[in-house]
Amino acid sequence: MRQWLQKQPGSIMNTATSIETGTLRRQDIIEYEPLLKTALRAIIPFSSYSLMFPAKTPEDMEADPVHPFGRAALENDRLSLPLTHSDRLLAIFEARGVNPEETARALPFLPHMASLCLEQIKIRKSAITDPLTGLFNRHCMHQALIREISGIVGAIMPGPEAMADDSLQGHSACFGLIILDLDRFRQINDNFGHNFGDRILVLAAERLRAVCPKQTLVCRLDGDSFGVLWPQASRARMSELAVSLGAELARVTARFTPLREDVGVSASIGYVNYPQDLQGAQFQKAPEEQAWLILEKAEKALSTAKAGGRSQIYSFRQILTQGGVVLDVMPMNRLVINLGRSMDAHEGQRFLIWSRKFNGSETIVGTQGDAIFGHYPPMYKAEISLVEVQDEMSIAEVLVQSDPNWTVEKGDKLTLLDDHAGRMEQREVQPGDRTPQKDPLTGLYPYRDFLQAWQSVRGQAKSFCMVLMRLETPHAERTPMDKMKEEQFFQTLAGRVETLFGPEALGGRFSVNCIIYHVPGLDQEECLRMVRELLEDERFAGLEKSVGIAAFPFLDYTRSDILENARKALDHAEFLHDERIACFDSVSLNISADRLFAQGETYDAIAEYKKALTVDEGNLLARNSLGVCYARLNKYATARTIFQDLIALHPDHIMPLYNFGCACLKDGDPVAARQAFEQVLTIQPDHVYAMIRLGLMAEEEGDFERAWNLYEQVRAMSDGEHLASTHNLAYRYLARLAFRRDDRDTAREYLHQAITANPQDAHSFHLLATIYLERGDDPEIAESLARQSVHLKTDVPAFWEVLITALEQQGKTEEANQTKIRAAAQTC
């Protein structure tokens, strides 16, 4: 048993409640219930169980000198086992279906054996918590991130397996991560000593617990760094929490008695949102790698906040959109900026440069000493494009200057332009423009000159192709020899391209490791053939290359849009394995739409999916994803039609059929929904979600027996290959149905299982709190559970009512009255 416990990860309920690593609390019995159940089952086999938290120890179970851990009681096949730790009764474990004869022989020893199980839980708890503050530790945070990402990743990227209704899934669709540092904490340690510094850390941890919602996971990462993981949190809610944390920590003070001095702190805060702050190929990484990536992004946001001074808050997205600064000005229209690959900068991104002086409010002192207050209008200096992106910085090329006499300076600010907002592509050739100049070594135009030359020729051809070719050598691994080989490659390539494409082809450097070509008079297929022929040259062997090709005319895209299409095709090529050459097509549009969907831009994603279907009506991914988008926007009739059309095209594909059933159900057509779900089970008898849906429909019709049988089928699958996807669902719905049937013992057992599997299940928290109040158990436990439910769903009056009752039963009259006022505001 000890070996088993040491190997188990345990259950961590996302709670900000105070944790003391030296002892166990009643809440720990709930949080570590899976470990407790499995350990006790190894001692006493049982069929079912429940937990009770009595306000006082029953007389027949009280400890005495002979029974220091309390006394167990056996009635037929029902065992009542006290769980005692540090001379305190934490709970009573009610085991049903035990063997009476074997249990009777072991009865005097069982309370002691149960206490040993609690000791192992205490050890497990100590391993994942910080001994000073009682918060969870960094390892625990990383494991929680992995679990959240593993649950989300299947839902954020639509496709043939995406579901129109994610309400049955046992995970959140997003989460946020905050990392904060106490400002100048080293000075506190140096000036007042480490013991006093520890006092500050404990006070800060207590303030974090008080402010953070119950379902968050609050951790001490190291030193004076803390982390807060908030499942289901939007970007707006993370911003609000970050502001609240900053304000609360600014109130932390400790008295340094020897000097009678009050010492305060402040915090710098950075935060990141998942999946919004990941992009492209980053989603292809394993959940473990994505977890590290999310931590790095949050730490990068924190570093940016600290660089801005004390008490600053920065989101990861703000770094790229408005955190850019010019670090140095180089010859040949080149700049060094502070944005790199670690901030998700990439070659080709466009930025506007704003004057650090003529931007915002200003006070001007006149010749007579009089002050004039005013506000400068926004005026940008230049537009730039990133041509070489390194880990922490980038080299940019100036494309357009608003005034040639107004030069870019160190410290000028940057703002990110949207993908389609580049001014240079839209700009037409103007009289007096300087003549574009080629690089004498490679014969290629610098990017600014290429755009200028392209503007003058793109309107002359009825058809043309744009080709982007990138060398995939990671920047960190590029040695001087690699850079020399790249230049030789581009020089050789330029000559070879002119031979294949003809002298009309226009070539330029899109970035340091990427070239761009405008090839007039070719369609996409012919251009693809020539690119393949080009890359077959043995001189180019051994170099990792990706190529994106886009053609004009294509749909309703303008000539200036084709460059952006070539960029999307290049992104498409990154997902390929053997031949990494992609033509802009329905799949390219699908990948672009998936990225927009993952970032929450549902309407833009719909537009891209529609274009993908215009190119290829048989694109299963795009059509199913389009239906999913409409369903997520509550446009169920439209989604229903899309899924119906998809079923006609792919009658044996499960997911469109299931999605059709969900859309029918939401659209008020239960008959069609039932037929669809039953047809799903005909094709795939073990389809969990279809069984759950049919069970819920049976419940609504009052057929509890059929519903129970369907949920039991799902639970039975938990022992096999479906464990990961069904463990939460089975217990969640069995518990609720048992509650409706007034079977409180069974409901209590399954509710513990449901909450353990899904700490975001607000309704299960509510029902369990209700049961504990009904049974007369410790109202503090009911209060803790009820708080979880109202934090997860603030607009449900019944959840607030249970919390108020739990407070009143503890004599917390003032807090109960305040809660009534807040409940009225939240549910009105």
C-alpha positions in Angstrom: 0.0 0.0 0.0 2.8 2.4 0.9 4.5 1.8 -2.4 1.3 2.4 -4.3 0.6 5.7 -2.5 4.1 7.0 -3.2 3.6 6.4 -6.9 0.2 8.2 -7.2 0.0 11.8 -8.3 -3.0 12.4 -6.0 -5.9 14.8 -6.6 -5.4 18.5 -6.4 -8.6 20.5 -6.1 -7.9 24.0 -7.4 -8.4 25.9 -4.2 -6.8 28.9 -2.7 -7.7 27.7 0.8 -4.9 27.9 3.3 -2.7 24.8 3.4 -0.6 23.8 6.3 1.9 21.2 5.3 2.5 20.0 8.9 -1.0 18.7 9.4 -4.2 17.6 7.6 -7.4 19.4 7.4 -10.9 18.2 6.6 -10.7 19.7 3.2 -7.7 17.5 2.5 -9.9 14.4 2.8 -11.9 15.7 -0.1 -8.9 16.8 -2.1 -7.0 13.5 -1.7 -10.1 11.3 -1.7 -8.9 9.1 -4.6 -5.7 8.2 -2.7 -7.6 7.5 0.5 -10.2 5.3 -1.3 -7.6 3.2 -3.0 -5.4 2.8 0.1 -8.4 1.8 2.3 -9.7 -0.6 -0.4 -6.3 -2.4 -0.3 -7.0 -3.0 3.4 -10.8 -3.6 3.4 -12.5 -4.5 0.1 -15.8 -2.8 -0.3 -18.4 -2.2 -3.0 -19.2 1.5 -2.3 -18.5 4.2 0.2 -19.2 7.7 1.4 -17.6 10.3 3.6 -19.1 12.1 6.5 -17.8 15.1 8.4 -19.7 15.2 11.7 -19.6 18.4 13.7 -18.7 16.4 16.8 -17.3 12.8 17.2 -20.1 10.2 17.8 -19.8 8.8 21.3 -19.4 5.2 20.1 -16.4 6.2 18.0 -14.5 8.4 20.5 -10.8 7.7 21.2 -9.7 6.4 24.6 -6.3 5.2 26.0 -7.0 1.7 24.5 -8.2 3.1 21.2 -6.1 6.2 20.6 -7.3 6.5 16.9 -11.0 6.0 17.8 -13.2 3.0 17.4 -14.7 1.5 14.2 -18.3 0.2 14.1 -19.6 -2.7 12.0 -23.3 -3.3 11.2 -23.9 -6.2 8.8 -21.9 -5.3 5.7 -21.5 -1.6 6.6 -18.3 -0.3 8.2 -18.0 3.1 9.9 -14.3 3.9 10.1 -13.0 7.0 11.9 -10.2 8.9 10.1 -8.1 10.4 12.9 -5.0 12.5 12.6 -3.1 14.5 15.2 -5.8 13.5 17.8 -8.5 15.1 15.7 -11.4 13.3 13.9 -11.3 14.5 10.3 -14.0 12.4 8.8 -15.8 9.1 9.0 -15.4 6.7 6.1 -18.6 4.7 5.5 -17.7 1.5 3.6 -20.6 -0.6 2.3 -20.4 -4.2 0.9 -17.6 -5.3 3.2 -17.1 -8.9 4.2 -18.6 -9.0 7.8 -16.5 -11.9 9.1 -13.1 -10.7 7.9 -13.8 -7.1 8.8 -14.9 -8.2 12.4 -11.6 -9.9 13.0 -9.6 -6.8 11.9 -12.0 -4.2 13.5 -9.9 -3.2 16.5 -6.9 -2.5 14.2 -8.6 -0.6 11.3 -8.6 2.9 12.8 -4.8 2.7 13.3 -4.4 1.4 9.8 -6.5 4.2 8.5 -4.3 6.7 10.3 -1.3 5.3 8.5 -3.1 6.0 5.2 -3.6 9.6 6.3 0.1 9.8 7.1 0.9 8.8 3.5 -1.5 11.5 2.3 0.3 14.0 4.5 3.6 12.9 2.9 2.2 13.3 -0.5 0.8 16.7 0.4 4.2 17.9 1.8 5.8 16.8 -1.5 3.7 19.2 -3.6 3.5 22.2 -1.2 5.9 24.9 -0.2 6.9 24.4 3.5 7.1 28.1 4.3 3.9 29.5 2.8 1.8 26.3 2.5 1.1 27.1 -1.2 1.6 24.5 -3.9 5.1 24.3 -5.4 6.4 24.7 -8.9 6.3 21.0 -9.7 2.6 21.0 -8.8 2.0 24.0 -11.0 3.7 22.3 -14.0 1.7 19.1 -13.5 -1.6 21.2 -13.3 -0.6 23.0 -16.5 -0.1 19.7 -18.3 -3.5 18.4 -17.2 -5.3 21.6 -18.3 -3.5 21.6 -21.7 -4.2 17.9 -22.3 -7.9 18.5 -21.6 -8.2 21.6 -23.8 -6.0 20.7 -26.8 -8.6 18.6 -28.6 -11.3 21.3 -28.4 -9.4 24.4 -29.5 -8.4 23.1 -32.9 -11.5 22.3 -34.9 -11.6 19.6 -37.6 -13.4 16.4 -38.4 -13.4 15.4 -34.7 -14.4 18.8 -33.3 -17.7 18.9 -31.3 -20.4 21.5 -31.8 -21.3 21.2 -28.1 -18.5 21.1 -25.6 -20.7 21.2 -22.5 -20.1 17.5 -21.8 -16.4 17.7 -21.9 -14.7 17.6 -18.4 -12.3 20.4 -19.0 -12.3 24.1 -19.5 -11.8 25.7 -22.9 -9.1 28.0 -21.7 -7.1 29.1 -18.7 -4.8 31.9 -17.6 -1.5 31.9 -15.8 -0.2 34.8 -13.7 3.4 35.0 -12.5 4.4 37.8 -10.1 7.5 38.9 -8.3 7.7 41.1 -5.2 9.5 44.3 -6.1 12.9 44.9 -4.5 12.5 41.9 -2.2 16.3 41.4 -2.2 16.7 44.8 -0.5 14.2 43.7 2.2 16.3 40.6 2.9 19.5 42.6 2.9 18.3 45.4 5.1 16.1 43.5 7.6 17.2 39.9 7.4 15.9 36.7 5.8 13.6 35.8 8.8 11.8 39.1 8.3 11.7 38.5 4.6 10.1 35.1 5.2 7.4 36.9 7.2 6.7 39.1 4.2 6.4 36.0 2.0 3.9 34.4 4.3 1.9 37.6 4.5 1.9 37.9 0.7 0.8 34.2 0.4 -2.1 34.8 2.8 -3.2 37.8 0.7 -3.0 35.8 -2.5 -5.2 33.1 -0.9 -7.7 35.7 0.1 -8.0 37.4 -3.2 -7.7 34.5 -5.7 -11.0 32.7 -6.6 -11.5 29.3 -5.0 -10.9 27.3 -8.2 -7.5 28.8 -8.8 -4.2 27.0 -8.1 -1.9 29.3 -6.1 1.8 28.4 -6.0 5.1 29.6 -4.7 7.4 29.1 -7.7 10.7 30.1 -6.0 12.1 32.9 -3.9 9.7 35.8 -4.1 7.9 34.5 -7.2 4.3 33.3 -7.1 2.0 31.7 -9.7 -1.7 31.6 -10.1 -3.4 29.2 -12.5 -7.1 30.0 -13.2 -9.0 27.5 -15.3 -11.7 28.9 -17.6 -10.4 32.4 -17.2 -10.7 34.8 -20.1 -8.2 37.5 -21.0 -10.5 40.1 -19.4 -10.8 38.2 -16.1 -7.1 37.6 -15.9 -6.5 41.3 -16.3 -9.0 42.1 -13.5 -7.4 39.5 -11.2 -3.9 40.9 -12.0 -5.0 44.4 -11.0 -6.6 43.1 -7.8 -3.5 41.1 -6.9 -1.3 44.1 -7.4 -3.6 46.3 -5.3 -3.8 43.8 -2.5 -0.1 43.1 -2.3 0.6 46.8 -2.1 -1.3 46.7 1.2 1.0 44.1 2.7 3.1 45.5 5.5 5.1 44.0 8.4 6.4 45.8 11.5 10.2 45.6 11.9 10.2 45.9 15.7 13.9 46.8 16.4 13.5 50.0 14.3 9.8 50.4 14.8 9.5 50.6 11.0 6.6 49.4 8.8 7.9 47.7 5.7 5.6 47.4 2.6 5.9 45.7 -0.7 4.6 45.9 -4.3 4.5 43.4 -7.1 5.3 43.3 -10.8 2.9 41.0 -12.7 2.9 39.2 -16.0 0.2 36.9 -17.3 -0.6 34.7 -20.3 -3.7 33.1 -21.7 -4.1 29.6 -23.2 -4.8 28.9 -26.0 -4.9 32.6 -27.2 -1.1 33.2 -26.7 0.0 30.1 -28.5 0.2 29.9 -32.3 0.8 27.6 -35.3 3.2 24.8 -34.8 3.4 25.5 -31.0 0.1 23.5 -30.7 1.8 20.5 -32.2 4.1 20.2 -29.2 3.4 17.7 -26.4 1.4 19.0 -23.4 4.5 18.8 -21.3 6.4 21.1 -23.7 3.4 23.4 -24.1 3.4 23.7 -20.3 7.0 24.9 -20.2 6.2 27.2 -23.1 3.3 28.8 -21.2 5.5 29.3 -18.1 8.2 30.9 -20.3 5.7 33.3 -21.9 4.3 34.3 -18.5 7.9 34.9 -17.2 8.6 37.0 -20.3 5.6 39.1 -19.6 6.8 39.5 -16.0 10.2 40.5 -17.2 8.7 43.2 -19.4 6.6 44.5 -16.5 9.7 44.6 -14.2 11.6 46.5 -16.9 8.9 49.2 -16.9 9.3 49.9 -13.2 7.6 48.9 -10.0 4.0 47.8 -9.7 3.6 47.2 -13.5 1.3 44.7 -15.1 1.9 43.2 -18.6 0.1 40.5 -20.6 2.2 38.4 -23.0 0.2 39.8 -25.9 1.0 43.3 -24.9 4.8 42.6 -25.3 4.4 42.2 -29.1 1.5 44.6 -29.7 2.8 47.6 -27.8 6.0 46.7 -25.9 8.4 47.1 -28.7 11.3 49.6 -28.5 14.0 50.6 -30.9 17.3 49.6 -29.3 19.7 50.9 -32.0 19.8 52.5 -35.4 22.0 50.9 -38.0 23.1 51.9 -41.5 21.2 50.9 -44.6 17.7 51.5 -43.1 18.2 48.8 -40.5 17.1 48.9 -36.8 17.6 46.7 -33.8 14.4 46.2 -31.7 13.8 44.4 -28.4 11.3 41.8 -29.7 12.5 38.3 -30.5 11.4 34.8 -31.1 10.6 34.3 -27.4 7.9 37.0 -27.7 6.4 35.2 -30.8 8.0 37.7 -33.2 8.6 36.3 -36.7 10.1 37.4 -40.0 7.8 39.6 -42.1 5.9 41.1 -39.2 5.1 44.8 -39.6 5.3 47.6 -37.0 4.7 51.3 -36.9 7.3 53.4 -35.1 6.1 56.3 -32.9 8.1 59.1 -31.5 8.7 58.8 -27.8 8.5 62.6 -27.6 5.7 63.7 -29.9 3.2 61.2 -28.5 0.8 62.0 -25.7 0.5 64.9 -23.2 3.2 67.5 -23.1 4.0 70.7 -21.2 5.8 73.5 -23.1 7.4 76.4 -21.2 7.3 79.6 -23.1 9.9 82.4 -23.2 8.2 84.2 -20.4 8.2 81.1 -18.2 4.5 80.4 -18.8 3.5 76.8 -19.1 1.3 75.5 -21.9 -0.4 72.1 -21.6 -1.4 70.2 -24.6 -1.7 66.8 -26.3 0.2 65.8 -29.5 -1.9 64.0 -32.2 -0.6 60.5 -32.9 2.1 60.6 -35.6 4.0 57.7 -36.7 7.5 58.0 -38.0 7.9 54.9 -40.1 6.7 51.4 -41.0 9.2 48.5 -40.5 9.4 44.8 -41.3 11.3 42.2 -39.4 14.0 40.6 -41.5 16.0 38.6 -38.9 14.5 37.4 -35.7 16.7 36.2 -32.9 15.7 34.8 -29.5 15.6 38.2 -27.6 15.9 40.8 -30.4 15.3 41.3 -34.1 16.8 43.2 -37.0 14.2 45.3 -38.9 14.2 47.1 -42.2 12.5 50.5 -42.6 10.0 50.2 -45.4 8.3 53.6 -45.4 9.1 56.9 -43.6 6.3 59.5 -43.0 8.9 62.3 -43.3 12.5 61.6 -44.5 13.8 64.4 -42.3 12.2 62.9 -39.2 14.6 60.1 -38.3 14.1 57.1 -36.2 15.8 57.3 -32.8 16.7 54.9 -29.9 13.8 54.5 -27.5 11.1 55.1 -30.1 8.0 52.9 -29.5 6.6 50.2 -31.7 3.0 49.0 -32.3 2.2 45.8 -34.2 0.3 46.0 -37.5 -2.4 43.5 -38.4 -1.4 41.0 -41.1 -3.4 42.9 -43.8 -2.5 46.4 -42.5 0.9 46.8 -44.2 1.0 50.1 -46.0 3.7 49.2 -48.4 1.8 46.4 -50.3 -1.2 48.7 -50.8 0.8 51.7 -51.8 1.1 52.5 -55.5 4.2 53.8 -57.2 4.6 57.6 -56.8 6.4 60.0 -59.0 9.8 60.8 -57.6 10.2 57.4 -55.9 13.8 56.3 -55.8 14.9 53.5 -58.1 15.0 50.1 -56.4 18.6 48.8 -55.9 19.6 45.1 -56.0 22.1 43.5 -53.6 25.3 43.2 -55.7 26.2 39.8 -54.2 22.9 37.9 -54.6 21.2 40.0 -57.3 18.1 40.1 -55.0 16.3 43.3 -53.9 16.2 44.1 -50.2 12.6 43.7 -49.1 11.7 47.4 -49.2 13.1 47.7 -52.8 11.4 44.5 -53.8 8.0 45.9 -52.7 8.6 49.0 -54.6 9.6 47.1 -57.7 6.7 44.7 -57.3 4.2 47.6 -57.1 5.4 48.8 -60.5 5.0 45.4 -62.3 2.2 43.5 -60.5 -0.5 45.2 -62.5 1.1 44.4 -65.9 0.5 40.6 -65.9 -3.0 39.0 -66.0 -1.7 36.1 -63.9 1.3 35.6 -61.7 2.6 33.6 -58.8 4.3 34.6 -55.6 6.9 32.2 -54.1 8.3 32.3 -50.6 11.2 30.0 -49.8 12.6 29.7 -46.4 15.7 27.9 -45.0 14.7 26.2 -41.8 18.1 26.3 -39.9 17.2 27.4 -36.4 18.7 30.7 -35.6 20.3 29.5 -32.4 22.2 26.9 -34.4 23.3 29.2 -37.2 27.1 29.4 -37.2 29.1 31.8 -39.3 29.6 28.9 -41.7 25.9 28.4 -41.9 25.4 32.1 -42.7 28.0 31.9 -45.5 26.3 28.8 -46.9 22.9 30.6 -46.9 24.4 33.5 -48.8 25.9 31.1 -51.3 22.6 29.3 -51.6 20.7 32.5 -52.4 23.3 33.6 -54.9 23.2 30.2 -56.7 19.4 30.1 -56.4 19.0 33.5 -58.0 20.9 32.4 -61.0 19.0 29.2 -61.3 15.7 30.9 -60.9 16.4 33.3 -63.7 17.2 30.3 -65.9 13.9 28.5 -65.0 11.5 31.4 -64.5 13.0 33.7 -67.1 14.3 37.3 -66.8 10.8 38.6 -66.0 10.9 37.0 -62.5 11.4 39.5 -59.7 13.3 38.4 -56.6 13.9 39.8 -53.2 14.9 39.1 -49.6 11.8 38.7 -47.5 14.0 38.1 -44.5 17.5 37.0 -43.7 16.6 33.3 -44.3 13.7 33.7 -46.7 13.5 34.9 -50.3 10.5 36.0 -52.3 9.8 35.8 -56.0 7.1 37.4 -58.3 6.8 35.1 -61.4 4.5 36.5 -64.1 2.6 34.5 -66.6 2.6 31.2 -64.7 -0.3 29.3 -63.1 0.1 27.6 -59.7 0.6 24.1 -61.1 3.3 25.2 -63.5 5.0 27.2 -60.8 4.9 24.2 -58.5 6.5 22.0 -61.2 9.3 24.5 -61.7 9.9 24.9 -57.9 10.3 21.1 -57.6 12.7 21.1 -60.6 14.6 23.9 -59.0 15.0 22.1 -55.7 16.1 18.9 -57.3 19.4 20.6 -58.0 22.1 18.7 -56.1 23.7 22.0 -55.0 20.7 22.5 -52.8 20.7 19.1 -51.2 21.0 18.9 -47.4 19.3 22.2 -46.7 16.0 22.2 -44.9 13.6 24.2 -47.0 9.9 25.2 -46.9 8.2 26.8 -49.8 4.8 28.6 -50.1 3.2 29.4 -53.5 0.2 31.6 -54.2 -1.3 32.5 -57.5 -3.3 35.3 -59.0 -6.1 35.3 -59.9 -7.6 33.3 -57.0 -11.2 33.8 -55.7 -11.8 37.5 -55.1 -8.3 38.3 -53.8 -6.6 41.4 -55.2 -3.1 41.5 -56.5 -1.8 43.0 -53.3 -3.4 40.2 -51.3 -1.4 37.4 -53.0 1.7 38.1 -50.9 -0.3 37.5 -47.7 -1.6 34.3 -49.3 2.0 33.2 -50.0 2.7 33.7 -46.3 -0.2 31.5 -45.4 1.0 28.8 -47.8 4.4 29.0 -46.2 2.7 28.4 -42.8 0.9 25.4 -44.4 4.2 24.0 -45.6 5.5 23.9 -42.0 2.9 21.2 -41.2 4.1 18.9 -44.0 6.7 16.2 -43.5 8.3 14.9 -46.7 8.0 17.6 -49.4 7.5 20.9 -47.6 6.1 22.7 -50.5 2.5 24.0 -50.2 0.3 25.8 -52.7 -2.2 28.2 -51.3 -5.4 26.2 -51.3 -8.3 25.0 -49.2 -6.0 23.4 -46.6 -4.0 26.7 -46.3 -7.2 28.5 -45.6 -8.3 25.8 -43.2 -5.0 26.2 -41.2 -5.4 30.0 -41.2 -9.0 29.6 -39.9 -8.0 27.2 -37.2 -5.5 29.7 -35.9 -8.2 32.4 -35.8 -10.6 30.0 -34.1 -8.0 29.1 -31.4 -7.5 32.9 -30.8 -11.2 33.4 -30.2 -11.8 35.2 -33.5 -14.8 33.1 -34.5 -16.3 35.4 -37.1 -13.0 35.8 -38.9 -12.6 32.0 -38.7 -16.0 31.6 -40.4 -15.0 33.8 -43.3 -11.8 31.7 -43.8 -13.7 28.4 -43.6 -16.2 29.6 -46.2 -13.4 30.5 -48.5 -11.8 27.1 -47.9 -15.1 25.5 -49.0 -15.4 27.7 -52.0 -12.1 26.3 -53.2 -12.9 22.7 -52.2 -16.6 21.8 -51.4 -15.4 18.4 -50.2 -13.2 19.7 -47.4 -14.5 17.7 -44.4 -12.4 19.6 -41.9 -13.6 23.0 -43.1 -17.3 22.1 -43.3 -17.4 20.5 -39.8 -15.4 23.4 -38.3 -17.8 25.8 -39.9 -20.7 24.1 -38.3 -18.9 24.1 -35.0 -18.3 27.8 -35.2 -22.0 28.5 -35.9 -23.0 26.2 -33.0 -20.6 28.0 -30.6 -22.4 31.3 -31.7 -25.8 29.7 -30.8 -26.8 29.7 -34.5 -28.1 26.2 -34.2 -30.4 26.1 -37.3 -27.5 27.1 -39.5 -25.2 24.6 -37.9 -27.8 21.9 -38.2 -28.0 22.5 -42.0 -24.3 22.4 -42.4 -24.0 19.1 -40.5 -26.9 17.6 -42.4 -25.1 18.4 -45.7 -21.9 16.9 -44.3 -23.8 13.7 -43.3 -25.0 13.4 -46.9 -21.5 13.6 -48.2 -20.0 11.3 -45.4 -22.8 9.1 -44.1 -20.4 6.8 -42.1 -18.5 9.6 -40.3 -19.5 9.7 -36.7 -18.7 13.3 -35.7 -21.0 15.2 -38.1 -23.8 12.9 -37.2 -23.2 13.5 -33.5 -22.9 17.3 -34.0 -26.1 17.2 -36.0 -27.8 15.6 -33.0 -26.5 18.3 -30.7 -27.6 21.1 -33.0 -31.1 19.5 -33.3 -31.3 19.3 -29.5 -30.3 22.9 -29.1 -32.7 23.9 -31.9 -35.7 22.3 -30.0 -36.0 19.1 -32.0 -35.5 16.2 -29.6 -36.9 13.6 -31.9 -34.3 14.3 -34.6 -31.6 14.5 -32.0 -32.5 11.1 -30.5 -32.5 9.5 -33.9 -29.1 11.0 -34.6 -27.6 9.8 -31.3 -29.0 6.3 -31.7 -27.6 6.2 -35.3 -24.2 7.1 -33.8 -24.4 4.2 -31.4 -25.4 1.9 -34.3 -22.1 2.8 -36.1 -20.0 3.1 -32.9 -21.6 1.3 -29.9 -19.1 2.7 -27.4 -19.5 6.4 -28.4 -19.5 8.0 -24.9 -21.0 11.4 -25.7 -24.0 9.9 -27.6 -24.8 7.7 -24.6 -24.6 10.6 -22.2 -26.8 12.7 -24.5 -29.4 9.9 -24.6 -29.2 9.5 -20.9 -29.9 13.2 -20.3 -32.8 13.1 -22.6 -34.2 10.0 -20.7 -33.8 12.0 -17.5 -35.9 14.9 -18.9 -38.6 12.4 -19.9 -38.6 10.9 -16.4 -37.1 7.5 -17.5 -34.6 7.4 -14.7 -33.9 3.7 -15.2 -32.9 4.0 -18.8 -30.7 7.0 -17.9 -29.0 5.1 -15.1 -28.3 2.1 -17.4 -26.7 4.4 -20.0 -24.6 6.2 -17.5 -23.5 2.8 -16.0 -22.4 1.7 -19.4 -20.2 4.8 -19.6 -18.8 4.1 -16.1 -18.0 0.5 -17.1 -15.8 1.8 -19.9 -13.7 3.7 -17.3 -11.9 0.4 -16.6 -10.7 0.1 -20.2 -9.3 2.2 -22.9 -11.9 5.0 -22.5 -10.6 5.9 -19.0 -9.4 9.3 -19.8 -12.5 10.6 -21.6 -15.2 8.9 -19.5 -14.0 8.9 -15.9 -15.4 12.4 -15.2 -18.6 12.0 -17.3 -19.8 8.8 -15.8 -19.6 9.9 -12.1 -20.8 13.3 -12.8 -24.2 12.2 -14.3 -24.6 9.2 -12.0 -24.2 11.5 -9.0 -26.8 13.9 -10.3 -29.3 11.2 -11.1 -28.8 9.6 -7.7 -29.5 12.9 -6.1 -32.7 13.3 -8.1 -33.7 9.8 -6.9 -33.0 10.8 -3.3 -30.2 8.2 -3.0 -28.0 10.6 -1.0 -25.3 8.0 -0.1 -24.7 7.0 -3.7 -24.9 10.6 -4.8 -22.3 11.6 -2.2 -19.9 8.8 -3.4 -20.2 9.7 -7.0 -20.0 13.5 -6.4 -16.6 13.0 -4.7 -15.5 11.1 -7.8 -16.9 13.8 -10.2 -15.2 16.7 -8.3 -11.9 14.8 -8.2 -12.0 14.3 -12.0 -13.2 17.8 -12.8 -12.5 20.6 -10.3 -14.6 22.9 -12.5 -17.9 21.1 -12.0 -19.9 23.8 -10.2 -23.1 21.8 -10.0 -21.4 18.8 -8.3 -19.8 21.1 -5.7 -23.3 22.6 -5.1 -25.0 19.2 -4.7 -22.3 17.9 -2.3 -22.5 21.0 -0.2 -26.3 20.5 -0.1 -25.9 16.9 1.1 -23.5 17.8 3.9 -25.9 20.5 5.1 -28.8 18.0 5.0 -26.9 15.4 6.9 -25.9 17.8 9.6 -22.2 17.5 8.9 -19.6 20.1 9.6 -21.0 23.3 7.9 -17.4 24.5 7.3 -17.0 21.7 4.7 -20.3 22.7 3.2 -19.1 26.4 3.1 -15.9 25.4 1.3 -17.8 23.4 -1.3 -20.5 26.1 -1.8 -17.8 28.8 -2.3 -16.4 26.6 -5.1 -19.7 26.5 -6.8 -20.5 30.2 -6.7 -17.0 31.1 -7.9 -17.4 28.8 -10.9 -21.0 30.0 -11.7 -21.9 33.3 -10.1 -25.3 33.6 -11.7 -27.1 30.6 -10.1 -29.2 31.7 -7.1 -29.4 28.2 -5.6 -25.6 28.1 -5.3 -25.6 31.3 -3.2 -28.5 30.1 -1.0 -26.5 27.0 0.1 -23.5 29.2 0.8 -25.6 31.6 2.9 -27.1 28.7 4.8 -23.6 27.2 5.6 -22.5 30.6 6.9 -25.5 31.0 9.1 -25.1 27.5 10.6 -21.6 28.6 11.7 -22.9 31.8 13.3 -21.3 34.0 10.7 -24.2 36.3 10.5 -22.5 39.4 9.2 -20.7 37.5 6.5 -24.0 35.8 5.5 -25.7 39.2 5.2 -22.9 40.5 3.0 -23.1 37.4 0.9 -26.9 38.0 0.4 -26.1 41.5 -0.9 -23.5 40.1 -3.3 -25.8 37.3 -4.4 -28.5 39.8 -5.3 -26.1 41.8 -7.4 -24.8 38.7 -9.2 -28.1 37.0 -10.0 -30.3 40.0 -10.8 
